[in-house]
Each structure stands twice: as structure tokens, then as C-alpha cells.
Amino acid sequence: MNMKAWLGRHKRFGIILAGILSLNLAYGFDARFTIINLLWIAISILKIDKL
């Protein structure tokens, strides 16, 4: 798969990941918040790639 096309399809998850990291830095690390959101991103990407 072309990496540029893959990144184009998943760029919103990169933005969400940056938001998660910035919220953790701003308000302190919350493991539950981070793990739940990372799992959500992983599942969403897997569902998109299967299409």
C-alpha cells in the first residue's frame, strides 16, 4: 500500500492523537483516558483498512 495514500486516509487520527497527547501534557497523564482513546483509534483504523 502506498504510504502517502494511507496517511491521507488516516490523517484525522493523527490529529486526534496529537490532541490526546497535548491534553495529557496540559492536564497530567490519565492512563484510562489515554488507553481508551488509543484503543478507539486502533479499532477505527482497522475497520477502515478492511473496507
Protein Blocks (a to p, Z undefined) as FASTA:
>chain_A
ZZklmmmmmmmmmmmmmmmmmmmmmnopafklmmmmmmmmmmmmmmmmmZZ
